[in-house]
Amino acid sequence: MVLYTFVRFDAYIQKFTASDYPQIFAKHLEYMKKLQATGNVITHAVFGENEGGLLVMKGDFQEDVAQLDPGVQAGLLEPKILKLY
């Protein structure tokens, strides 16, 4: 049995994140590249200009890994995790 994990990152741009959005999002993309280097990332994509993105991984993905994302830590992105067998 193979487990796939889908993580949707919903973007919430507010007053306190609007001015820092480009820098925060750049750090988020760097974090995605680090995850991709693990070899478990099938794909990741961005939805439009300010709409968040999607990460698809083979295997399990723990909530604490999502919480380490700079975009999540800054309150710009909210991860929603779905696991499919």
BAFI-3210 file (N, C-alpha, C; in Angstrom, 3 decimals, decimal comma, padded with zeros to 6 digits):
// residues 85
n [1|2|3|4|5|6|7|8|9|10|11|12|13|14|15|16|17|18|19|20|21|22|23|24|25|26|27|28|29|30|31|32|33|34|35|36|37|38|39|40|41|42|43|44|45|46|47|48|49|50|51|52|53|54|55|56|57|58|59|60|61|62|63|64|65|66|67|68|69|70|71|72|73|74|75|76|77|78|79|80|81|82|83|84|85]
n.u [000,838|000,522|001,110|-000,070|000,370|-001,369|-000,927|-002,465|-001,814|-003,295|-003,518|-003,435|-003,573|-003,046|-003,257|-000,932|000,738|000,876|002,801|005,159|004,824|006,139|008,797|008,323|006,995|009,014|010,780|009,164|009,077|011,769|011,847|010,151|011,783|013,784|012,316|011,728|014,201|014,394|013,451|010,922|008,918|006,415|005,233|004,950|003,063|001,993|-000,918|-002,062|-001,503|-001,735|-002,866|-002,102|-000,954|-000,036|001,181|002,371|003,143|004,929|004,316|004,235|003,366|004,062|002,330|003,968|006,100|004,939|004,433|006,932|007,382|008,264|006,268|003,962|004,679|004,787|002,163|001,001|000,374|-001,808|-001,736|-003,443|-003,953|-004,240|-004,473|-004,043|-004,590]
n.v [-001,169|002,209|005,426|008,642|012,088|015,064|018,465|021,397|024,765|027,461|030,890|033,762|036,878|039,663|042,831|042,854|041,094|041,841|043,748|042,349|040,142|039,325|038,643|036,741|034,761|034,029|032,803|030,668|029,254|028,486|026,735|024,758|023,783|022,602|020,543|019,135|018,133|015,931|013,802|012,781|014,354|014,648|016,584|020,164|023,174|026,512|028,429|030,748|034,331|035,187|033,048|030,785|027,340|023,942|020,877|017,723|014,668|011,589|009,195|009,687|012,786|014,936|017,113|018,860|019,350|020,964|023,148|024,234|025,660|028,775|030,515|029,619|030,004|032,791|033,445|033,767|031,615|028,786|025,446|022,600|019,294|016,250|012,805|010,046|006,647]
n.w [000,000|-000,829|000,433|-000,094|000,394|000,432|000,575|001,018|000,773|001,935|001,239|003,272|003,102|004,933|006,662|008,290|006,952|004,309|003,327|003,633|002,092|-000,449|000,402|002,410|000,945|-000,823|000,975|001,709|-000,741|-000,897|001,250|000,259|-001,776|-000,240|000,936|-001,382|-002,007|-000,383|-001,762|-001,627|-002,591|-004,933|-006,554|-006,569|-006,525|-007,383|-006,817|-008,810|-008,307|-005,544|-004,120|-002,726|-002,584|-003,582|-002,357|-003,128|-001,828|-001,586|000,743|004,340|005,898|008,344|010,597|012,050|010,338|008,418|010,024|010,325|008,064|006,698|005,706|006,975|009,635|009,657|009,474|007,027|005,376|005,543|006,299|004,978|005,412|003,683|003,587|001,475|000,718]
ca.u [000,000|001,272|000,449|000,214|-000,089|-001,632|-000,949|-002,880|-001,448|-004,179|-002,885|-004,240|-002,832|-003,709|-002,462|000,393|001,572|000,846|004,050|006,237|004,420|007,145|009,917|007,835|006,707|010,308|011,273|008,317|009,540|013,041|011,498|009,626|012,943|014,435|011,486|011,875|015,497|014,261|013,104|009,548|007,970|006,012|005,135|004,404|002,620|001,417|-002,206|-002,188|-000,616|-001,803|-003,904|-001,575|-000,348|-000,276|002,335|001,996|004,285|004,792|004,600|003,574|003,778|003,630|001,896|005,074|006,900|004,227|004,567|008,272|007,376|008,286|004,983|003,033|005,126|004,484|000,714|000,579|-000,156|-002,404|-001,706|-004,520|-003,322|-005,117|-003,694|-004,772|-003,922]
ca.v [000,000|003,452|006,584|009,947|013,192|016,313|019,602|022,646|025,952|028,591|032,172|034,751|038,137|040,638|044,050|042,608|040,274|042,356|044,389|041,350|038,976|038,789|038,028|035,539|033,742|033,546|031,856|029,478|028,501|027,863|025,603|023,720|023,193|021,709|019,337|018,395|017,456|014,671|012,750|012,327|015,286|014,306|017,881|021,296|024,195|027,736|028,796|032,174|035,322|035,237|032,105|029,612|026,323|022,538|019,998|016,316|013,870|010,149|008,876|010,451|014,175|015,306|018,499|019,691|019,756|022,108|024,280|024,799|026,482|030,200|031,127|029,226|030,683|034,222|033,627|034,018|030,377|027,806|024,134|021,631|018,030|015,140|011,604|009,058|005,350]
ca.w [000,000|-000,940|001,030|-000,687|001,227|-000,271|001,494|000,382|001,526|001,630|001,564|003,985|003,093|005,788|006,842|008,870|006,067|002,932|002,903|003,657|001,310|-001,392|001,109|003,091|-000,057|-001,319|001,981|001,581|-001,908|-000,522|002,113|-000,634|-002,460|000,724|001,025|-002,631|-001,959|000,360|-002,708|-001,421|-003,212|-006,297|-007,221|-005,815|-007,471|-006,830|-007,408|-009,104|-007,708|-004,084|-003,726|-002,048|-003,423|-003,302|-002,260|-003,176|-001,389|-001,416|002,137|005,394|006,100|009,684|010,792|012,535|009,178|007,837|010,939|010,163|006,856|007,039|005,382|008,033|010,849|009,544|009,435|005,652|004,801|006,455|005,646|005,161|005,036|003,337|003,302|000,683|000,594]
c.u [000,897|000,451|000,893|-000,366|-000,207|-001,705|-001,332|-002,498|-002,357|-003,507|-003,893|-003,420|-003,653|-002,805|-001,051|001,280|001,698|002,189|005,210|005,960|005,514|008,308|009,491|007,601|007,996|010,909|010,466|008,796|010,886|012,803|010,956|010,764|013,685|013,646|011,646|013,186|015,443|013,945|011,683|008,507|007,683|005,904|004,694|004,088|002,022|000,119|-002,247|-001,204|-000,582|-002,765|-003,388|-000,987|-000,662|001,049|001,825|003,250|003,930|005,197|003,876|004,178|003,206|003,296|003,053|006,001|006,254|004,395|005,949|008,382|007,351|006,970|003,926|003,394|004,773|002,980|000,169|-000,103|-000,728|-002,431|-002,954|-004,007|-004,369|-004,224|-004,568|-003,941|-004,202]
c.v [001,252|004,582|007,839|011,019|014,440|017,422|020,837|023,785|027,086|029,870|033,103|036,027|039,160|041,854|043,748|041,726|040,861|042,937|043,397|040,137|038,468|038,074|036,728|034,420|033,177|032,536|030,557|028,618|027,826|026,638|024,443|023,026|022,236|020,420|018,481|017,615|016,142|013,506|012,244|013,230|014,837|015,583|018,933|022,393|025,370|028,018|030,301|033,040|035,233|034,207|030,858|028,607|024,918|021,794|018,571|015,505|012,394|009,844|009,808|011,844|014,609|016,793|019,400|020,137|020,963|023,340|024,928|025,698|027,961|030,924|030,817|029,964|032,169|034,496|033,912|032,804|029,477|026,462|023,314|020,325|016,955|013,955|010,589|007,795|004,747]
c.w [000,000|-000,330|000,295|000,218|000,366|000,773|000,688|001,320|001,073|002,102|002,228|004,104|003,871|005,927|007,310|007,995|004,668|002,493|002,831|002,784|000,371|-000,692|001,800|002,084|-000,648|-000,337|001,949|000,403|-001,642|000,361|001,272|-001,373|-001,530|000,886|-000,224|-002,649|-001,182|-000,562|-002,576|-002,066|-004,640|-007,118|-006,218|-006,826|-006,713|-007,569|-007,612|-008,339|-006,178|-003,505|-003,021|-003,006|-002,937|-003,298|-002,267|-002,857|-001,355|000,017|003,086|005,507|007,432|009,759|011,230|011,407|008,511|008,718|010,876|008,930|007,252|006,738|006,419|009,320|010,838|009,522|008,055|005,038|005,894|005,747|005,983|004,580|004,811|002,960|002,581|000,574|-000,743]
res [m|v|l|y|t|f|v|r|f|d|a|y|i|q|k|f|t|a|s|d|y|p|q|i|f|a|k|h|l|e|y|m|k|k|l|q|a|t|g|n|v|i|t|h|a|v|f|g|e|n|e|g|g|l|l|v|m|k|g|d|f|q|e|d|v|a|q|l|d|p|g|v|q|a|g|l|l|e|p|k|i|l|k|l|y]
***
